[in-house]
């Protein structure tokens, strides 16, 4: 898969850039490549080029996929530029997304073929839905959501923008999660109710393996089973 220059466009009509060639990006790129033929069919296009986009530590390629700089990618003309962001830092993700969109690139939601999404859901632009993950029914999710491997979101949850689920997060029904929240590997969120959902506040961090039974205030960190506020000693 070769990244062509702007002067060699030929029949090239779409270029997709996955921002970030670190560990998460390397996990996501294989299903991007696998699903590229479906993308071409859905977009009624004849050719697609795929690359990683990086700002530092540039290499010629990573795992057989070309790497280009942000400025090179954004400077390409006469192409439709699609992108997503495989970076866990939600604030960085927001900054990059705004820059990309301002420069004319369009977000593309990425979904692994072995993920599961049921009916009645609303998922914002730029989500990454990873392998073996599940979204059940009547869930509302904001922009640039990361749902990592083996994680699930159950019925009637409401999730804000730029939220990150690490692997094996269990988010049960009627949970409301504010924008920029981060849920660590193996976190479990108890089920709320329609009248009293469990609330995870904006910018909150739920630690690895935490079992959340009570609301989590905005911009706080909780750890343990049951989860309690982390207090620096």
BELMOFEN-V523472 format. One record per residue. N is the residue number from 0. RES is the residue in three letters. SS is DSSP state (A for helix, B for strand, O for the rest). OMEGA is omega in radians with two decimals (999 if undefined). D_CENTER is the distance of its C-alpha to the mean C-alpha in Angstrom with 1 decimal. Layout:
# BELMOFEN-V523472
n res ss omega d_center
N RES SS OMEGA D_CENTER
N RES SS OMEGA D_CENTER
This chain:
# BELMOFEN-V523472
n res ss omega d_center
0 UNK O -2.99 23.5
1 UNK O 3.05 24.9
2 UNK O -3.09 23.5
3 UNK O 3.08 26.4
4 UNK O -3.11 27.6
5 UNK A -3.12 28.1
6 UNK A -3.12 31.8
7 UNK A -3.02 31.3
8 UNK O -3.11 29.1
9 UNK O -3.12 31.5
10 UNK O -3.12 29.8
11 UNK O -3.08 26.3
12 UNK O -3.12 24.6
13 UNK B 2.93 20.8
14 UNK B 3.10 18.9
15 UNK B 3.09 15.1
16 UNK B 3.03 13.8
17 UNK B -3.06 10.8
18 UNK B -3.13 10.9
19 UNK O -3.14 11.6
20 UNK O 3.08 13.9
21 UNK O -3.05 13.8
22 UNK A -3.11 13.4
23 UNK A 3.11 9.7
24 UNK A 3.13 10.1
25 UNK A 3.04 13.3
26 UNK A -3.08 11.9
27 UNK A -3.02 9.5
28 UNK A -3.13 12.3
29 UNK A 3.12 14.8
30 UNK A 2.97 13.4
31 UNK A 3.12 12.8
32 UNK A -3.11 16.5
33 UNK A -3.06 17.5
34 UNK A -3.04 16.3
35 UNK A 3.14 17.6
36 UNK A 3.08 20.9
37 UNK A 3.10 19.5
38 UNK A 3.14 17.7
39 UNK A 3.14 21.1
40 UNK A -3.10 22.9
41 UNK A -3.14 20.9
42 UNK A -3.13 21.2
43 UNK O 3.13 24.8
44 UNK O -3.03 24.6
45 UNK O -3.07 26.5
46 UNK O -3.08 24.7
47 UNK B 3.00 21.3
48 UNK B -3.07 20.6
49 UNK B 3.10 17.4
50 UNK B 2.85 16.9
51 UNK B 3.04 15.0
52 UNK B -3.12 15.4
53 UNK B 3.07 16.7
54 UNK O -3.14 19.0
55 UNK O -3.12 20.9
56 UNK O -3.09 22.2
57 UNK O 3.04 22.2
58 UNK O 3.10 23.3
59 UNK O 3.14 24.6
60 UNK B 3.04 22.1
61 UNK B -3.11 19.8
62 UNK O 3.08 20.3
63 UNK O -3.14 22.1
64 UNK B -3.14 19.5
65 UNK B 3.07 20.8
66 UNK B 3.08 19.6
67 UNK B 3.11 20.4
68 UNK B 3.10 20.5
69 UNK A -3.11 18.6
70 UNK A 3.08 22.0
71 UNK A -3.12 22.9
72 UNK A -3.09 19.9
73 UNK A -3.12 20.4
74 UNK A 3.12 24.1
75 UNK O -3.14 24.2
76 UNK O 3.05 26.3
77 UNK O 3.10 27.1
78 UNK O 2.95 23.7
79 UNK B -3.07 20.9
80 UNK B 3.06 17.9
81 UNK B -3.10 14.4
82 UNK B 2.86 11.3
83 UNK B -2.96 7.6
84 UNK B -3.12 6.6
85 UNK O 3.14 6.3
86 UNK O -3.02 7.9
87 UNK O 3.14 8.1
88 UNK O -3.00 10.6
89 UNK A 3.13 9.5
90 UNK A 3.05 12.7
91 UNK A 3.13 12.3
92 UNK A 3.13 9.0
93 UNK A -3.14 11.2
94 UNK A -3.14 14.1
95 UNK A -3.13 12.7
96 UNK A 3.14 11.4
97 UNK A 3.13 14.8
98 UNK A -3.12 16.7
99 UNK A -3.11 15.2
100 UNK A 3.10 15.9
101 UNK A -3.12 19.3
102 UNK O 2.98 20.2
103 UNK O 3.07 19.7
104 UNK O -3.07 16.5
105 UNK B 3.11 14.6
106 UNK B 3.07 10.9
107 UNK O 3.06 10.2
108 UNK O -3.14 8.0
109 UNK B -3.12 7.8
110 UNK B 3.09 9.4
111 UNK O -3.09 11.5
112 UNK O 3.13 15.1
113 UNK O 2.95 16.0
114 UNK O -3.10 13.5
115 UNK B 3.05 15.3
116 UNK B -3.13 15.0
117 UNK O -2.96 18.3
118 UNK O 2.99 20.0
119 UNK O -3.09 20.0
120 UNK O 3.01 16.4
121 UNK B -3.08 14.9
122 UNK B -3.10 11.2
123 UNK O -3.09 10.4
124 UNK O 2.98 9.5
125 UNK O 3.10 6.5
126 UNK O 2.95 4.4
127 UNK B -3.11 3.5
128 UNK B -2.95 6.6
129 UNK O -3.10 8.5
130 UNK O 3.07 12.2
131 UNK O 3.10 14.6
132 UNK O -3.06 12.3
133 UNK B 2.91 13.8
134 UNK B -3.06 13.7
135 UNK O -2.95 17.4
136 UNK O 3.00 19.2
137 UNK O 3.12 19.4
138 UNK O 3.07 16.1
139 UNK B -3.05 14.9
140 UNK B -3.13 11.3
141 UNK O -3.03 10.6
142 UNK O 2.94 8.6
143 UNK O 3.08 5.1
144 UNK O 3.01 4.3
145 UNK B 3.06 3.1
146 UNK B -3.00 6.3
147 UNK O -2.99 8.1
148 UNK O 3.07 11.4
149 UNK O 3.07 14.2
150 UNK O 3.06 12.6
151 UNK B 3.02 13.7
152 UNK B -3.08 14.0
153 UNK O -2.97 17.6
154 UNK O 2.95 19.6
155 UNK O 3.04 19.9
156 UNK O 3.08 17.1
157 UNK B -3.03 16.0
158 UNK B -3.10 12.8
159 UNK O -3.10 12.5
160 UNK O 3.01 10.2
161 UNK O 3.08 7.8
162 UNK O -3.11 8.1
163 UNK B 2.96 7.1
164 UNK B 3.00 8.8
165 UNK O 3.14 10.4
166 UNK O 3.00 12.3
167 UNK O 3.04 15.0
168 UNK O 3.12 14.3
169 UNK B -3.12 16.7
170 UNK B -3.07 16.3
171 UNK O -2.94 19.5
172 UNK O 3.07 20.7
173 UNK O 3.00 21.3
174 UNK B 3.09 19.0
175 UNK B -3.05 18.0
176 UNK B -3.12 15.3
177 UNK O -3.13 15.5
178 UNK O 3.08 13.1
179 UNK O 3.05 11.8
180 UNK O 3.12 12.8
181 UNK B 3.13 11.9
182 UNK B -3.05 13.1
183 UNK O -3.10 14.5
184 UNK O 3.06 15.2
185 UNK O 3.10 17.6
186 UNK O 3.12 17.7
187 UNK B 3.11 19.5
188 UNK B -3.12 19.7
189 UNK O -3.14 23.0
190 UNK O 2.99 23.4
191 UNK O 3.06 24.5
192 UNK O 3.13 26.7
193 UNK O 3.13 26.6
194 UNK O -3.14 29.2
195 UNK O 3.11 27.7
196 UNK O 2.98 23.9
197 UNK B -3.05 22.6
198 UNK B 2.97 21.1
199 UNK B -2.98 18.6
200 UNK O 3.12 19.2
201 UNK O 3.07 17.1
202 UNK O -3.13 16.1
203 UNK O 3.07 17.4
204 UNK B 3.05 16.8
205 UNK B -3.01 17.6
206 UNK O 3.13 18.9
207 UNK O 3.08 18.7
208 UNK O -3.13 20.8
209 UNK O 3.07 21.6
210 UNK B -3.00 23.1
211 UNK B -3.13 22.6
212 UNK O -3.13 25.6
213 UNK O 3.12 26.0
214 UNK O 3.11 24.2
215 UNK B -3.11 22.4
216 UNK O 3.09 23.4
217 UNK O 3.04 21.1
218 UNK O 3.05 20.4
219 UNK O 3.10 22.1
220 UNK B 3.10 21.4
221 UNK B -3.10 22.6
222 UNK B 2.92 23.6
223 UNK O -3.13 25.7
224 UNK B -0.09 27.1
225 UNK O -3.07 27.6
226 UNK O 3.10 25.2
227 UNK B 3.14 27.1
228 UNK B 3.06 26.5
229 UNK O -3.14 26.4
230 UNK O 3.14 29.4
231 UNK O -3.12 30.0
232 UNK O 999 33.4
